[in-house]
């Protein structure tokens, strides 16, 4: 798979990001493309929040997404992304400049990856 990463990333970069649905599709594709199957999804969650902030003036309040629900949805998103999209959309907030929301998101990112 590593040999396809440059092409795959270029394709993902070109994906539109003007609506929540498009941004969520881009997030799903990035998670499929990233070479790390275990751990460190923090960078893609931060990347998602940056796109949401830039395009929609929203971000994900990660504390509103249950760890097991998130991990199960991420495993299924290769075949069906509707569950992860629903979780993300239900946790959207307009508190994009709220430090507490941002720091809580970082804390939850570590929590999602703990055994």
C-alpha positions in Angstrom: 0.0 0.0 0.0 2.9 2.4 0.7 3.7 2.7 -3.0 0.2 4.2 -3.6 0.3 6.8 -0.8 1.6 9.8 -2.9 -1.2 9.2 -5.5 -3.8 8.5 -2.9 -2.9 11.7 -0.9 -3.0 13.8 -4.1 -6.5 12.4 -4.9 -7.7 13.1 -1.3 -6.3 16.7 -1.5 -8.4 17.3 -4.6 -11.6 16.1 -2.9 -14.1 19.0 -2.3 -14.7 20.2 1.2 -17.6 22.7 1.0 -20.2 20.7 2.8 -20.2 18.5 5.9 -20.9 15.4 3.7 -17.8 16.2 1.5 -15.6 16.9 4.5 -16.7 13.7 6.2 -16.0 11.8 2.9 -12.5 13.3 2.8 -11.9 12.3 6.5 -13.0 8.7 5.8 -10.7 8.5 2.8 -7.8 9.9 4.8 -8.4 7.3 7.5 -8.4 4.5 4.9 -5.3 5.8 3.3 -3.1 6.4 6.3 -0.7 3.5 6.7 -1.0 3.2 10.5 -3.8 0.7 11.3 -3.3 0.9 15.0 -3.1 4.1 17.2 -2.4 7.6 16.3 -5.6 8.8 14.7 -5.0 12.1 16.6 -3.5 13.8 13.6 -6.5 13.0 11.3 -8.9 14.2 14.0 -7.1 17.5 14.3 -6.9 17.7 10.5 -10.7 17.1 10.3 -11.4 19.9 12.9 -9.2 22.3 10.9 -11.1 21.7 7.7 -14.4 22.0 9.5 -13.3 25.2 11.1 -12.1 26.7 7.9 -15.1 25.7 5.7 -18.1 25.5 8.1 -17.1 27.4 11.2 -17.7 24.2 13.2 -15.6 21.6 14.9 -16.2 18.2 16.6 -16.8 18.2 20.3 -15.0 14.8 20.7 -16.2 14.5 24.3 -19.7 13.9 22.9 -18.6 10.7 21.0 -18.4 7.5 22.9 -15.1 5.8 22.5 -16.5 2.3 21.6 -19.0 3.8 19.2 -16.2 5.8 17.5 -13.9 2.9 17.2 -16.6 0.5 15.9 -17.7 3.1 13.3 -14.1 3.6 12.2 -13.7 -0.1 11.6 -16.8 -0.1 9.5 -16.2 3.0 7.5 -14.2 1.2 4.9 -17.4 -0.5 3.8 -20.1 1.9 5.1 -19.2 5.4 6.3 -22.7 6.4 7.4 -22.2 5.5 11.1 -19.0 7.6 11.5 -20.7 10.5 9.6 -23.7 10.3 12.0 -21.4 10.3 15.0 -19.4 13.3 13.8 -22.4 15.3 12.7 -24.2 14.8 16.0 -21.1 16.2 17.9 -20.6 19.3 15.7 -20.3 22.6 17.6 -19.7 26.2 16.7 -17.4 26.7 19.6 -14.4 26.8 17.3 -12.4 29.3 19.4 -13.2 27.7 22.7 -9.9 26.5 24.4 -11.7 24.1 26.6 -13.4 22.4 23.7 -10.0 22.2 21.9 -8.2 20.8 24.9 -11.0 18.3 25.7 -10.7 17.1 22.1 -7.0 16.4 22.5 -7.7 14.6 25.8 -10.3 12.4 24.0 -8.0 11.7 21.2 -5.6 10.1 23.6 -8.4 8.3 25.4 -9.7 6.8 22.1 -6.3 5.2 21.6 -5.8 3.7 25.1 -6.3 0.0 25.4 
